[in-house]
């Protein structure tokens, strides 16, 4: 469903390791999956969402046993790649999506 770059895989492993180490001390870190979706927002129409979750629903698609994409987002994310990028002092996940027709100027919202 969603391909991961080597940088994204490394970051997810790091996040998962941190979660295991800290979940007994910080309850909100007790998650099993990273859920990626989309929502209506922004000047271009849609924004990607990243949340933590503890369940996989029947129609979810799972990548690398940890990335979950819900049914509504699947057509939009088909063929996409998740990357972890560094831009100066900022670091973040970035979705490289061939289904996007445009992005807003700040790169936060997209159009399909």
C-alpha atoms as one frame of an Amber mdcrd trajectory, in Angstrom:
protein
   0.000   0.000   0.000   2.568   2.574   1.127   6.267   2.149   0.384   8.819
   3.348   2.928  12.227   4.822   2.192  15.214   3.651   4.180  15.140   6.918
   6.166  11.454   6.429   7.026  12.071   2.844   8.140  14.944   3.948  10.386
  12.825   6.693  11.949   9.881   4.364  12.550  12.180   1.819  14.215  13.561
   4.613  16.395  10.039   5.795  17.328   8.967   2.249  18.114  12.034   1.664
  20.278  11.359   4.911  22.186   7.739   3.883  22.620   8.773   0.567  24.144
  11.213   2.227  26.521   8.874   5.000  27.668   5.347   3.544  27.486   5.434
   2.316  31.088   6.259   5.855  32.265   4.166   7.915  29.814   0.774   6.275
  29.114   0.075   8.262  25.922   3.069   6.527  24.337   1.301   3.177  24.586
   0.558   2.792  20.853   1.138  -0.001  18.380   0.600   1.579  14.952   1.083
   4.816  13.045  -2.131   5.684  11.195  -1.812   7.805   8.068  -4.866   9.382
   6.499  -6.222  12.497   4.852  -8.723  15.157   5.887 -10.498  18.063   4.215
  -8.374  21.079   5.119  -5.992  23.725   3.894  -6.090  25.995   0.881  -5.590
  23.148  -1.628  -8.293  20.882  -0.223  -6.663  18.050   1.745  -4.028  17.511
   4.410  -2.278  14.309   5.396  -2.841  13.140   8.956  -0.467  11.178  11.186
  -1.846   9.618  14.376  -1.000   6.794  16.727  -3.438   3.913  17.109  -3.818
   0.583  18.848  -6.121  -1.206  16.446  -6.400  -2.276  12.845  -9.879  -2.123
  11.361 -11.170  -4.735   8.929 -10.676  -2.623   5.772  -7.380  -0.994   6.822
  -4.232  -1.701   4.828  -0.977  -2.225   6.726   2.571  -1.539   5.516   5.691
  -2.814   7.296   3.527  -4.152  10.162   3.233  -0.683  11.688   1.859   1.833
   9.142  -1.943   1.705   8.902  -3.971   3.394   6.149  -7.736   3.578   6.586
 -10.211   2.704   3.867 -11.129   6.324   2.992  -7.496   7.344   2.404  -6.434
   4.285   0.425  -7.380   5.546  -3.073  -5.509   8.807  -2.428  -2.375   7.136
  -1.039  -2.116   4.248  -3.514   1.398   4.164  -4.974   2.773   6.658  -2.443
   6.057   6.582  -0.565   6.671   7.678   3.009   9.990   9.404   3.597  11.719
  11.016   6.586  13.366  14.270   5.583  15.607  16.858   7.215  15.387  20.474
   6.093  17.789  22.607   8.115  16.855  22.076  11.764  13.414  20.632  10.882
  12.707  16.931  10.513   9.426  15.319   9.470   7.670  12.566   7.594   6.835
  13.447   4.003   4.485  11.617   1.686   5.636  11.463  -1.923   2.367  10.932
  -3.740   2.013  10.537  -7.522  -1.746  11.131  -7.153  -1.327  14.786  -6.135
  -2.245  17.313  -8.811  -0.927  20.308  -6.833   0.269  21.559  -3.436  -0.283
  24.847  -1.677   2.622  27.272  -1.454   3.630  26.193   2.053   3.406  22.479
   1.153   0.941  21.580   3.899  -2.173  20.885   1.840  -2.593  19.038  -1.448
  -5.117  18.578  -4.219  -5.953  15.336  -6.014
